Amino acid sequence: MCGIAGFLAFHPVDAASAEAVAGAMADSLAHRGPDDRGVWVDAASGVGLGHRRLSILDLSPAGHQPMRSRCGRYVVVYNGEIYNHLALRRELAPLGHSFSGGSDTQTMLAAFTQWGIRDTLPRLRGMFAMAVWDTHERTLTLVRDRLGIKPLYHGQCGGTFIFGSELKALRAHPDFAAGVDRDALVRYLRLGYIPAPLSIHEGVRKLAPGTMLTVNAATGRSETHAYWSVDEVWERGAHTPFAGSAEDAARMLEDLATDAVRCRLISDVPLGAFLSGGIDSSTVVALMCRAAPDRVRTFSIGFPESGFDESDHAARVAAHLGTRHTSFRLGPADLLAAVPDIPRHFDEPFGDASQIPTLLLCRLAREHVTVCLSGDGGDELFSGYTRYGETARAWAALSRIPRSLRSACAHALAALPGAIHAHLGRRGKAIAWRADAIAAPDMASVYDRFLAHHPRPHELVPGASPPLVPPLAPGDPWHAMSRRDLGDYLPDDILTKVDRASMAVGLEARVPLLDHHLVEFAATLPTHLKRDGQCTKRPLRDVLGRHVPPELTERPKMGFTVPVEHWLSAELRDWCADMLAQDAVRAAGLLDPPAVTRIRDAYLAGQTSWHSCIWDMLMLQAWHDAARAPSAAQPADKSDEI
């Protein structure tokens, strides 16, 4: 895995200055690629490309980037892995292409030479973000993988187009001066993450998954092309559903998942897996144990609080499968010690509290391996989230009641004093939180309420407007909710978390359940094959049941969460009060101080259960404080014009 960065100035530049800037942008990503560094500049065209390398395949200098095609036309910086690159080589060799090393980057460049960039992309199987300079057409093309496993940001600053794997690379450009995007801030306070294409900075965007963006150096014009789309795949699957039985579905899924796992075992460095003991990670590890030539290494993390601790379950699954297992227990002191690292690694506000155990788990794994397989994606593909059922049941009941009556009830519940909610305990707090959902006009709005960390986040941001509710696709609601999460929550929360946490320590995370062949199959499965009554992820459970006894994995869904609600009311209470003090909030200038104080005081008094909202605001304040601090990676002399 690697870090990429660069710019297109649209005019000739000084070569030395351009190399310095491209180098500074790349060096800000040194954590993503500690093994090698490269810079390539075409001063006459105003192009600079930078690369930091984490060596996984072909550890020799033959894998050095930026890399130029043998024909001389294409120059690429690339972050990711192409798992079918050897198969592509076998296809390219009879066409006259030869290779001097084992790097998948060489394979990809040969494919560009043979088929062009656009026609190569559908042939690639893997995770990737790349920038390709075409010396003939004088175009810069950015590409992101189908599911958004690897990140890529881009924007304009001072008339220069800039890009990078993380925002810190863009900030390292001397002309970067973007402010905070208020719309993105409201979305963040609603969801706990910033959905694409937005970023925390005005004018800076995330490249959408499955998309290529081409910028013309001569005209300055850009063109976007979606070569793969979750919406199209899910729509196609709904129109051509799988016609087999549950047993047929499990058999097909096992074949696809086994192949996806097997091709992700290719590595020239030590490899392992994350194991929580749940359905998804246990399935991945079970299939690894069948395919791997050596004993599999597994890693888990746990907490003192039993309601959040899955480490014992993971240990039992590991013992059954015979893995070499390592576990680590996390307490409040570990959480607080890791908080200062979060803004530095995530670059923009990020409120998923499982970011901390994920980061610490990656640190643990990196002491032993360089590549880890993860079970992410199973919930989105196979309707595993409990909120899907909660939403469907809630809307089935609410839709029978006139909306005017529901609105009156919601208003009355919201108007109850916080002390009454507190007196009713957790149920009262839940009523206060869900009151807004009662008046929802449609199922999409109900689902949005279940996702929301704050029902009216625009009230926290001076001058902001309410966020729009994304619609759900018509048809099967379970299908529609999965489709929305695959296109939004998965890349912008789950995969962002895994990428930043793993790359922070130079660890490559691979996600076999998000192999696009497997995703396209999952899209064809009707809901009745994915869930049976209260049993979700039925195909995965059926596959896992062939390798692990159900009593080791069947239990109420827990998720990879941390006891933030308890910690914020106990060990982290003083830190919470200080970070959200009116003076601190006023100094940051992002939120309305009185509104924040009301939420903080009600929470600390036990009158609300808004711990997710509190955590989001804490992470926002921590991000602001880190952004004001001097950066460790300094850009080139700002007097040099690019």
GULO-870542 format. One record per residue (C-alpha): residue number from 1; z, x, y. Coordinates in nm, 3 decimals. Each point is the difference from the previous one (the first is absolute). Last residue first. Layout:
% GULO-870542
(NUM,(Z,X,Y))
...
***
This chain:
% GULO-870542
(642,(-0.899,0.409,2.660))
(641,(0.161,0.142,0.312))
(640,(0.243,0.288,-0.031))
(639,(0.286,-0.047,0.245))
(638,(0.198,-0.182,-0.269))
(637,(0.053,0.328,-0.185))
(636,(-0.019,-0.092,-0.368))
(635,(0.227,-0.259,-0.149))
(634,(0.365,0.068,-0.088))
(633,(0.129,-0.081,-0.349))
(632,(0.380,-0.027,0.014))
(631,(-0.028,-0.288,0.243))
(630,(0.246,-0.021,0.288))
(629,(0.222,-0.314,-0.015))
(628,(-0.115,-0.313,0.182))
(627,(-0.186,-0.129,-0.307))
(626,(0.315,0.051,-0.210))
(625,(0.206,-0.224,0.229))
(624,(-0.271,-0.266,-0.001))
(623,(-0.026,0.008,-0.379))
(622,(0.378,-0.032,-0.034))
(621,(-0.005,-0.299,0.236))
(620,(-0.275,-0.165,-0.203))
(619,(0.181,0.081,-0.325))
(618,(0.315,-0.165,0.135))
(617,(-0.199,-0.303,0.115))
(616,(-0.154,-0.041,-0.344))
(615,(0.342,0.041,-0.163))
(614,(0.147,-0.277,0.213))
(613,(-0.292,-0.231,-0.085))
(612,(0.044,0.070,-0.370))
(611,(0.377,-0.051,0.031))
(610,(-0.046,-0.347,0.147))
(609,(0.271,-0.158,-0.212))
(608,(0.164,-0.178,0.292))
(607,(0.352,-0.085,0.120))
(606,(0.175,0.300,-0.156))
(605,(0.132,0.130,0.333))
(604,(-0.219,0.310,-0.038))
(603,(-0.302,-0.228,-0.031))
(602,(0.087,-0.215,0.298))
(601,(0.066,0.310,0.210))
(600,(-0.329,0.166,-0.095))
(599,(-0.211,-0.313,0.056))
(598,(0.155,-0.073,0.338))
(597,(-0.019,0.366,0.104))
(596,(-0.370,0.019,-0.087))
(595,(-0.076,-0.303,0.217))
(594,(0.206,0.145,0.288))
(593,(-0.184,0.336,-0.024))
(592,(-0.360,-0.136,-0.008))
(591,(-0.195,0.249,-0.208))
(590,(-0.225,0.302,0.061))
(589,(0.155,0.175,0.299))
(588,(0.165,0.273,-0.205))
(587,(0.266,0.048,0.267))
(586,(0.076,-0.373,0.003))
(585,(0.057,-0.001,-0.375))
(584,(0.236,0.297,0.023))
(583,(0.189,-0.148,0.296))
(582,(0.027,-0.339,-0.171))
(581,(0.150,0.147,-0.318))
(580,(-0.232,-0.029,-0.299))
(579,(0.038,0.359,-0.121))
(578,(0.375,-0.004,0.068))
(577,(0.076,-0.324,-0.184))
(576,(-0.213,0.099,-0.299))
(575,(0.164,0.343,-0.022))
(574,(0.342,-0.165,0.014))
(573,(-0.087,-0.242,-0.283))
(572,(-0.159,0.258,-0.229))
(571,(0.290,0.031,-0.248))
(570,(0.084,-0.372,0.003))
(569,(-0.209,-0.290,0.128))
(568,(-0.319,0.204,0.014))
(567,(0.076,0.135,-0.348))
(566,(0.036,-0.347,-0.153))
(565,(-0.324,-0.134,0.144))
(564,(-0.179,0.326,-0.077))
(563,(0.074,-0.021,-0.372))
(562,(-0.328,0.170,-0.099))
(561,(-0.314,-0.146,-0.154))
(560,(-0.247,0.092,-0.273))
(559,(-0.039,-0.349,-0.139))
(558,(0.265,-0.201,-0.179))
(557,(-0.184,-0.251,-0.219))
(556,(0.238,-0.170,-0.240))
(555,(0.001,0.170,-0.342))
(554,(-0.247,0.075,-0.280))
(553,(-0.052,0.378,-0.019))
(552,(0.212,0.137,-0.286))
(551,(0.037,-0.336,-0.179))
(550,(-0.379,-0.028,-0.009))
(549,(-0.031,0.290,-0.249))
(548,(-0.236,0.269,0.138))
(547,(-0.349,0.086,-0.126))
(546,(-0.175,-0.324,-0.097))
(545,(0.222,-0.194,0.241))
(544,(-0.145,0.203,0.287))
(543,(-0.344,-0.154,-0.049))
(542,(0.138,-0.354,-0.022))
(541,(0.220,0.058,0.304))
(540,(-0.300,0.127,0.195))
(539,(-0.202,-0.309,-0.094))
(538,(0.291,-0.234,0.089))
(537,(0.061,0.135,0.347))
(536,(0.235,-0.291,0.074))
(535,(0.217,-0.207,-0.235))
(534,(0.145,-0.300,0.187))
(533,(-0.251,-0.235,-0.162))
(532,(-0.263,0.223,-0.156))
(531,(-0.150,0.228,0.261))
(530,(-0.310,0.219,0.008))
(529,(-0.203,-0.197,-0.256))
(528,(0.074,-0.334,0.169))
(527,(-0.099,0.159,0.332))
(526,(-0.357,0.057,-0.112))
(525,(-0.099,0.362,-0.070))
(524,(-0.325,0.105,0.168))
(523,(0.167,0.200,0.280))
(522,(0.196,0.197,-0.260))
(521,(-0.330,0.135,-0.137))
(520,(-0.112,0.121,0.343))
(519,(0.337,0.168,0.049))
(518,(-0.026,0.175,-0.338))
(517,(-0.345,0.137,0.083))
(516,(0.127,0.097,0.346))
(515,(0.278,0.216,-0.142))
(514,(0.302,-0.140,0.180))
(513,(0.216,-0.014,-0.314))
(512,(-0.057,0.376,-0.033))
(511,(0.186,0.091,0.322))
(510,(0.013,0.376,0.056))
(509,(0.258,0.175,0.218))
(508,(-0.064,0.363,0.101))
(507,(0.313,0.189,0.107))
(506,(0.005,0.240,0.296))
(505,(0.346,-0.105,0.122))
(504,(-0.101,-0.222,0.291))
(503,(-0.312,-0.091,-0.198))
(502,(0.207,-0.201,-0.247))
(501,(0.198,-0.195,0.260))
(500,(-0.299,-0.054,0.228))
(499,(-0.233,-0.116,-0.278))
(498,(0.255,-0.219,-0.180))
(497,(0.109,-0.179,0.317))
(496,(-0.356,-0.051,0.121))
(495,(-0.092,-0.132,-0.344))
(494,(0.275,-0.262,0.006))
(493,(-0.015,-0.104,0.367))
(492,(-0.349,0.009,0.153))
(491,(-0.205,0.029,-0.319))
(490,(0.190,-0.257,-0.212))
(489,(0.113,-0.236,0.276))
(488,(-0.347,-0.055,0.144))
(487,(-0.304,-0.034,-0.226))
(486,(0.179,-0.022,-0.332))
(485,(0.265,-0.224,0.155))
(484,(-0.257,-0.251,0.125))
(483,(-0.174,-0.018,-0.337))
(482,(0.328,-0.045,-0.184))
(481,(0.087,-0.289,0.234))
(480,(-0.342,-0.162,-0.053))
(479,(0.011,0.027,-0.380))
(478,(0.344,-0.156,-0.003))
(477,(-0.126,-0.272,0.235))
(476,(-0.298,-0.091,-0.224))
(475,(-0.275,-0.122,0.230))
(474,(-0.058,0.082,0.364))
(473,(0.070,0.350,0.133))
(472,(0.326,0.038,0.190))
(471,(-0.020,0.023,0.376))
(470,(0.154,0.286,0.201))
(469,(0.273,-0.135,0.233))
(468,(-0.059,0.118,0.357))
(467,(0.275,0.200,0.164))
(466,(0.181,-0.163,0.294))
(465,(-0.084,0.159,0.337))
(464,(0.178,0.295,0.163))
(463,(0.119,0.030,0.361))
(462,(0.332,0.159,-0.089))
(461,(0.029,0.071,-0.374))
(460,(0.299,-0.159,-0.177))
(459,(-0.121,-0.358,0.049))
(458,(-0.331,0.104,-0.157))
(457,(0.186,0.042,-0.328))
(456,(0.051,-0.375,-0.052))
(455,(0.092,-0.058,-0.367))
(454,(0.127,0.357,-0.055))
(453,(-0.039,0.193,-0.326))
(452,(-0.282,-0.235,-0.096))
(451,(-0.148,0.002,-0.350))
(450,(0.148,-0.335,-0.102))
(449,(-0.102,-0.143,0.338))
(448,(-0.357,0.124,-0.053))
(447,(-0.005,-0.178,-0.333))
(446,(0.103,-0.324,0.169))
(445,(-0.268,0.054,0.265))
(444,(-0.267,0.054,-0.263))
(443,(0.124,-0.313,-0.179))
(442,(-0.069,-0.220,0.302))
(441,(0.153,-0.144,0.318))
(440,(0.337,0.177,-0.029))
(439,(0.291,-0.210,0.133))
(438,(0.235,0.087,-0.287))
(437,(-0.091,0.368,0.023))
(436,(0.189,0.046,0.328))
(435,(0.324,-0.107,-0.164))
(434,(-0.034,0.279,-0.256))
(433,(0.228,0.257,0.167))
(432,(0.268,-0.242,0.113))
(431,(0.001,-0.165,-0.342))
(430,(0.026,0.341,-0.166))
(429,(0.304,0.086,0.213))
(428,(0.162,-0.328,-0.101))
(427,(-0.068,0.067,-0.367))
(426,(0.144,0.352,0.032))
(425,(0.330,-0.133,0.134))
(424,(0.037,-0.358,0.127))
(423,(0.254,0.114,0.259))
(422,(-0.249,0.260,0.131))
(421,(-0.262,-0.268,0.061))
(420,(0.261,-0.205,0.184))
(419,(0.103,0.300,0.210))
(418,(-0.363,0.061,0.096))
(417,(-0.006,-0.328,0.188))
(416,(-0.250,-0.259,-0.128))
(415,(-0.312,-0.020,0.217))
(414,(-0.231,0.142,-0.267))
(413,(0.105,-0.275,-0.239))
(412,(-0.068,-0.273,0.256))
(411,(-0.341,0.142,0.093))
(410,(-0.101,0.030,-0.365))
(409,(0.106,-0.359,-0.068))
(408,(-0.201,-0.129,0.297))
(407,(-0.304,0.200,-0.109))
(406,(0.029,-0.138,-0.353))
(405,(0.007,-0.355,0.131))
(404,(-0.310,0.059,0.212))
(403,(-0.169,0.172,-0.295))
(402,(0.023,-0.307,-0.217))
(401,(0.157,0.091,-0.337))
(400,(-0.213,0.033,-0.315))
(399,(-0.135,0.340,0.114))
(398,(0.353,0.137,0.001))
(397,(0.058,-0.037,-0.374))
(396,(-0.325,0.155,-0.125))
(395,(0.025,0.250,0.285))
(394,(0.339,0.124,-0.118))
(393,(-0.107,0.019,-0.364))
(392,(-0.312,0.202,0.079))
(391,(0.186,0.230,0.238))
(390,(0.287,0.066,-0.239))
(389,(-0.243,0.065,-0.284))
(388,(-0.193,0.258,0.199))
(387,(0.323,0.139,0.146))
(386,(0.111,0.106,-0.348))
(385,(-0.266,0.273,0.005))
(384,(-0.173,0.073,-0.330))
(383,(-0.329,-0.177,0.049))
(382,(-0.199,0.234,-0.229))
(381,(-0.197,0.218,0.239))
(380,(0.247,0.006,0.289))
(379,(0.303,0.056,-0.222))
(378,(-0.169,0.268,-0.210))
(377,(-0.120,0.207,0.294))
(376,(0.241,0.293,-0.010))
(375,(0.088,0.144,-0.341))
(374,(0.000,0.366,0.107))
(373,(-0.140,0.319,-0.152))
(372,(0.141,0.328,0.129))
(371,(-0.177,0.330,0.080))
(370,(0.156,0.332,0.109))
(369,(0.285,0.010,-0.253))
(368,(0.363,0.120,-0.039))
(367,(0.163,0.040,0.341))
(366,(-0.262,-0.241,0.133))
(365,(0.158,-0.281,-0.206))
(364,(0.330,0.021,0.187))
(363,(-0.169,0.013,0.339))
(362,(-0.216,-0.297,-0.098))
(361,(0.312,-0.194,-0.100))
(360,(0.156,0.084,0.337))
(359,(-0.304,-0.131,0.188))
(358,(-0.018,-0.315,-0.212))
(357,(0.375,-0.052,0.039))
(356,(-0.052,0.013,0.379))
(355,(-0.322,-0.201,0.031))
(354,(0.174,-0.280,-0.191))
(353,(0.117,-0.118,0.341))
(352,(-0.348,-0.131,0.085))
(351,(0.023,0.010,0.380))
(350,(-0.271,0.241,0.111))
(349,(-0.038,0.093,0.367))
(348,(-0.275,0.262,0.040))
(347,(-0.032,0.362,-0.107))
(346,(0.125,-0.070,-0.357))
(345,(0.121,0.352,-0.085))
(344,(0.156,0.095,0.333))
(343,(0.134,-0.352,0.055))
(342,(0.174,0.007,-0.343))
(341,(0.154,0.348,0.010))
(340,(0.286,-0.097,0.234))
(339,(0.097,-0.279,-0.245))
(338,(0.042,0.231,-0.302))
(337,(0.361,0.099,0.070))
(336,(0.091,-0.365,0.056))
(335,(-0.138,-0.103,-0.336))
(334,(0.156,0.291,-0.187))
(333,(0.340,-0.083,0.151))
(332,(-0.044,-0.365,-0.103))
(331,(-0.039,0.094,-0.367))
(330,(-0.288,0.102,-0.227))
(329,(0.013,0.086,-0.370))
(328,(-0.267,0.226,-0.155))
(327,(-0.162,-0.027,-0.344))
(326,(-0.205,0.242,-0.212))
(325,(-0.176,-0.101,-0.324))
(324,(-0.194,0.203,-0.255))
(323,(-0.176,-0.292,-0.164))
(322,(0.067,-0.125,-0.351))
(321,(-0.136,-0.351,0.046))
(320,(0.326,-0.165,-0.109))
(319,(0.211,0.248,0.196))
(318,(-0.212,-0.050,0.312))
(317,(0.035,-0.378,-0.029))
(316,(0.378,0.037,-0.030))
(315,(0.017,0.242,0.293))
(314,(-0.206,-0.231,0.219))
(313,(0.234,-0.291,-0.071))
(312,(0.297,0.221,0.088))
(311,(-0.171,0.106,0.324))
(310,(-0.069,-0.355,0.115))
(309,(0.279,-0.019,0.258))
(308,(-0.024,-0.258,0.276))
(307,(0.250,-0.264,-0.115))
(306,(0.216,0.274,-0.155))
(305,(0.081,0.162,0.335))
(304,(0.050,0.374,-0.070))
(303,(-0.375,0.052,0.043))
(302,(-0.281,0.129,-0.219))
(301,(-0.310,0.222,-0.009))
(300,(-0.254,0.067,-0.272))
(299,(-0.222,0.280,-0.129))
(298,(-0.217,0.043,-0.309))
(297,(-0.149,0.306,-0.174))
(296,(-0.246,-0.074,-0.280))
(295,(0.003,0.209,-0.319))
(294,(-0.335,0.173,-0.036))
(293,(-0.352,-0.107,-0.098))
(292,(0.017,-0.310,0.222))
(291,(-0.178,-0.316,-0.118))
(290,(0.261,-0.194,-0.196))
(289,(0.290,0.109,0.219))
(288,(-0.205,-0.084,0.306))
(287,(-0.053,-0.355,-0.130))
(286,(0.376,-0.049,-0.028))
(285,(0.052,0.159,0.341))
(284,(-0.244,-0.239,0.170))
(283,(0.149,-0.302,-0.174))
(282,(0.354,0.107,0.088))
(281,(-0.103,0.042,0.365))
(280,(-0.135,-0.354,0.019))
(279,(0.253,-0.194,-0.208))
(278,(0.320,0.147,0.139))
(277,(0.191,0.303,-0.133))
(276,(-0.025,0.171,0.337))
(275,(-0.218,0.288,-0.121))
(274,(-0.196,0.233,0.229))
(273,(-0.240,0.219,-0.195))
(272,(-0.075,0.364,-0.086))
(271,(-0.258,0.279,0.048))
(270,(0.003,0.380,0.017))
(269,(-0.313,0.160,0.159))
(268,(-0.367,0.031,-0.104))
(267,(-0.033,-0.376,-0.018))
(266,(-0.185,-0.274,-0.188))
(265,(0.266,-0.254,-0.101))
(264,(-0.154,-0.257,0.234))
(263,(-0.296,-0.049,-0.236))
(262,(0.239,-0.099,-0.278))
(261,(0.194,-0.248,0.212))
(260,(-0.308,-0.195,0.106))
(259,(-0.138,0.006,-0.356))
(258,(0.328,-0.132,-0.137))
(257,(0.011,-0.263,0.274))
(256,(-0.352,-0.122,-0.079))
(255,(0.058,-0.019,-0.376))
(254,(0.343,-0.158,0.046))
(253,(-0.142,-0.257,0.241))
(252,(-0.272,-0.101,-0.244))
(251,(0.251,-0.050,-0.281))
(250,(0.239,-0.188,0.227))
(249,(-0.277,-0.231,0.119))
(248,(-0.120,-0.067,-0.355))
(247,(0.354,-0.087,-0.106))
(246,(0.035,-0.235,0.297))
(245,(-0.324,-0.166,-0.109))
(244,(-0.352,0.062,0.128))
(243,(-0.203,-0.161,0.277))
(242,(0.064,0.247,0.283))
(241,(-0.096,-0.171,0.322))
(240,(-0.345,0.026,0.163))
(239,(0.040,-0.188,0.332))
(238,(0.361,0.110,0.056))
(237,(-0.089,0.358,-0.092))
(236,(-0.282,0.006,0.253))
(235,(0.236,-0.115,0.275))
(234,(0.260,0.259,-0.102))
(233,(-0.261,0.278,0.002))
(232,(-0.146,-0.116,0.333))
(231,(0.343,-0.024,0.162))
(230,(0.112,0.335,-0.140))
(229,(-0.311,0.159,0.151))
(228,(-0.219,0.294,-0.101))
(227,(-0.280,0.185,0.190))
(226,(0.111,-0.138,0.336))
(225,(-0.227,0.152,0.267))
(224,(0.098,0.085,0.356))
(223,(-0.239,0.138,0.261))
(222,(0.088,0.213,0.301))
(221,(-0.192,0.081,0.316))
(220,(0.054,0.321,0.191))
(219,(-0.376,0.030,0.045))
(218,(-0.067,0.362,-0.100))
(217,(0.311,0.065,-0.210))
(216,(-0.042,-0.318,-0.204))
(215,(0.324,-0.128,-0.153))
(214,(0.002,-0.142,-0.354))
(213,(0.295,-0.203,-0.131))
(212,(0.027,-0.057,-0.376))
(211,(0.223,-0.272,-0.143))
(210,(0.168,-0.085,-0.330))
(209,(0.343,0.000,0.163))
(208,(-0.002,-0.055,0.378))
(207,(0.004,0.305,0.227))
(206,(0.330,-0.008,0.185))
(205,(-0.044,-0.024,0.374))
(204,(0.099,0.183,0.316))
(203,(-0.090,-0.165,0.331))
(202,(0.358,-0.086,0.087))
(201,(0.247,0.182,-0.223))
(200,(0.230,-0.164,-0.257))
(199,(-0.299,-0.045,-0.229))
(198,(-0.216,-0.307,-0.050))
(197,(-0.286,-0.039,-0.247))
(196,(0.202,-0.049,-0.206))
(195,(0.347,-0.152,-0.021))
(194,(0.300,0.168,0.166))
(193,(0.311,-0.013,-0.220))
(192,(0.331,-0.189,-0.003))
(191,(-0.182,-0.334,-0.002))
(190,(0.088,-0.185,0.319))
(189,(0.144,0.291,0.196))
(188,(-0.307,0.205,-0.095))
(187,(-0.238,-0.277,0.103))
(186,(0.172,-0.015,0.341))
(185,(-0.030,0.378,0.040))
(184,(-0.367,-0.006,-0.100))
(183,(-0.067,-0.255,0.273))
(182,(0.192,0.215,0.247))
(181,(-0.213,0.309,-0.073))
(180,(0.208,0.296,0.116))
(179,(-0.173,0.256,0.222))
(178,(-0.282,0.240,-0.081))
(177,(-0.011,0.345,0.163))
(176,(-0.191,0.231,-0.235))
(175,(-0.208,0.249,0.200))
(174,(0.151,0.315,-0.154))
(173,(-0.055,-0.118,-0.360))
(172,(0.327,0.036,-0.192))
(171,(0.069,-0.371,0.044))
(170,(-0.299,-0.076,-0.220))
(169,(0.143,0.216,-0.279))
(168,(0.343,-0.160,0.042))
(167,(-0.161,-0.338,-0.061))
(166,(-0.064,0.083,-0.364))
(165,(-0.307,0.072,-0.211))
(164,(-0.195,0.082,0.315))
(163,(-0.265,-0.108,0.247))
(162,(-0.125,0.068,0.352))
(161,(-0.297,-0.124,0.205))
(160,(-0.006,0.173,0.338))
(159,(-0.053,-0.180,0.333))
(158,(0.348,0.089,0.125))
(157,(0.158,-0.138,-0.315))
(156,(-0.176,-0.229,-0.245))
(155,(0.139,-0.119,-0.332))
(154,(0.028,0.056,-0.374))
(153,(0.257,-0.028,-0.278))
(152,(-0.049,0.057,-0.375))
(151,(0.240,-0.070,-0.284))
(150,(-0.044,0.046,-0.378))
(149,(0.076,-0.287,-0.237))
(148,(-0.198,-0.243,0.215))
(147,(-0.120,-0.217,-0.287))
(146,(-0.370,0.094,0.002))
(145,(0.027,0.358,0.122))
(144,(-0.050,0.097,0.365))
(143,(-0.310,0.154,0.157))
(142,(-0.068,0.162,0.339))
(141,(-0.357,0.095,0.088))
(140,(-0.095,0.241,0.279))
(139,(-0.367,-0.010,0.097))
(138,(-0.236,0.272,0.113))
(137,(-0.281,-0.140,-0.219))
(136,(-0.090,0.339,-0.145))
(135,(0.343,0.167,0.023))
(134,(0.173,-0.295,-0.169))
(133,(0.373,0.049,0.056))
(132,(0.212,-0.169,-0.266))
(131,(0.361,-0.111,0.051))
(130,(0.206,-0.104,-0.299))
(129,(0.270,-0.226,-0.136))
(128,(0.028,-0.027,-0.375))
(127,(0.141,-0.169,-0.308))
(126,(-0.203,-0.015,-0.319))
(125,(-0.318,-0.115,-0.165))
(124,(-0.309,0.083,0.203))
(123,(-0.333,-0.164,-0.088))
(122,(0.029,-0.272,0.266))
(121,(0.035,0.279,0.262))
(120,(-0.314,0.194,-0.094))
(119,(-0.249,-0.254,0.135))
(118,(0.152,0.012,0.350))
(117,(0.030,0.380,0.010))
(116,(-0.351,0.089,-0.112))
(115,(-0.126,-0.006,-0.359))
(114,(-0.078,0.359,-0.099))
(113,(0.151,0.199,0.286))
(112,(0.301,-0.231,0.021))
(111,(0.046,0.037,-0.377))
(110,(-0.012,0.379,0.033))
(109,(0.267,-0.025,0.269))
(108,(0.217,-0.214,-0.229))
(107,(-0.026,0.243,-0.288))
(106,(0.095,0.294,0.221))
(105,(0.304,-0.196,0.122))
(104,(0.099,-0.070,-0.362))
(103,(0.076,0.370,-0.033))
(102,(-0.061,0.167,-0.335))
(101,(-0.200,0.297,0.123))
(100,(-0.350,0.137,0.056))
(99,(-0.198,-0.320,-0.049))
(98,(-0.368,-0.068,-0.061))
(97,(-0.221,-0.290,0.105))
(96,(-0.357,-0.038,-0.130))
(95,(-0.019,-0.367,-0.094))
(94,(0.108,0.080,-0.357))
(93,(0.333,0.122,0.148))
(92,(0.066,-0.311,0.209))
(91,(0.087,-0.245,-0.279))
(90,(0.220,0.248,-0.184))
(89,(0.157,0.088,0.332))
(88,(0.073,-0.368,0.063))
(87,(0.185,-0.018,-0.331))
(86,(0.204,0.304,0.107))
(85,(0.074,-0.166,0.335))
(84,(0.141,-0.313,-0.163))
(83,(0.355,0.043,0.129))
(82,(-0.098,0.069,0.360))
(81,(0.327,0.114,0.159))
(80,(0.119,-0.021,0.358))
(79,(-0.031,0.147,0.347))
(78,(-0.342,0.124,0.114))
(77,(-0.149,0.215,0.270))
(76,(-0.377,0.006,-0.035))
(75,(-0.306,0.183,0.132))
(74,(-0.340,-0.142,-0.095))
(73,(-0.355,0.130,0.056))
(72,(0.025,0.357,-0.126))
(71,(-0.188,-0.066,-0.325))
(70,(0.289,0.153,-0.191))
(69,(0.239,-0.246,0.166))
(68,(0.259,0.137,0.241))
(67,(0.375,0.003,-0.061))
(66,(0.277,-0.028,0.258))
(65,(0.171,0.082,-0.228))
(64,(0.082,0.251,-0.276))
(63,(-0.049,-0.116,-0.359))
(62,(-0.183,0.317,-0.108))
(61,(0.306,0.195,0.123))
(60,(0.156,-0.069,-0.344))
(59,(0.250,-0.276,-0.084))
(58,(-0.276,-0.210,-0.155))
(57,(0.160,-0.345,-0.001))
(56,(0.345,-0.057,0.157))
(55,(0.016,0.236,0.299))
(54,(0.168,-0.156,0.303))
(53,(-0.239,0.091,0.279))
(52,(0.015,-0.027,0.378))
(51,(-0.331,-0.073,0.173))
(50,(-0.152,0.008,0.348))
(49,(-0.339,-0.112,0.129))
(48,(-0.139,0.060,0.351))
(47,(-0.320,-0.145,0.140))
(46,(-0.139,0.040,0.353))
(45,(-0.362,0.025,-0.117))
(44,(-0.059,0.346,0.148))
(43,(0.349,0.112,-0.104))
(42,(-0.048,-0.083,-0.368))
(41,(0.351,0.077,-0.123))
(40,(0.161,0.040,-0.342))
(39,(0.373,0.054,-0.061))
(38,(0.188,0.073,-0.323))
(37,(0.357,0.027,-0.126))
(36,(0.138,0.053,-0.351))
(35,(0.299,-0.067,-0.226))
(34,(0.237,-0.206,0.217))
(33,(-0.225,-0.306,0.024))
(32,(0.173,-0.326,0.089))
(31,(0.296,0.183,0.157))
(30,(-0.247,0.203,0.211))
(29,(-0.120,-0.317,0.172))
(28,(0.078,0.114,0.356))
(27,(-0.191,0.312,-0.102))
(26,(-0.322,-0.199,-0.024))
(25,(0.020,-0.123,0.359))
(24,(0.093,0.348,0.119))
(23,(-0.293,0.153,-0.189))
(22,(-0.246,-0.252,0.141))
(21,(0.134,0.080,0.348))
(20,(-0.018,0.377,-0.046))
(19,(-0.345,-0.013,-0.158))
(18,(-0.126,-0.211,0.290))
(17,(0.145,0.241,0.255))
(16,(-0.171,0.295,-0.169))
(15,(-0.333,-0.182,-0.030))
(14,(-0.017,-0.125,0.359))
(13,(-0.142,-0.349,-0.015))
(12,(-0.343,-0.165,0.005))
(11,(0.003,-0.377,0.063))
(10,(0.087,-0.317,-0.193))
(9,(0.358,0.132,-0.057))
(8,(0.032,-0.079,-0.372))
(7,(0.346,0.072,-0.139))
(6,(0.198,0.115,-0.301))
(5,(0.269,-0.062,-0.257))
(4,(0.059,0.010,-0.376))
(3,(0.315,0.036,-0.208))
(2,(-0.003,0.069,-0.371))
(1,(0.065,-0.115,-0.351))
***
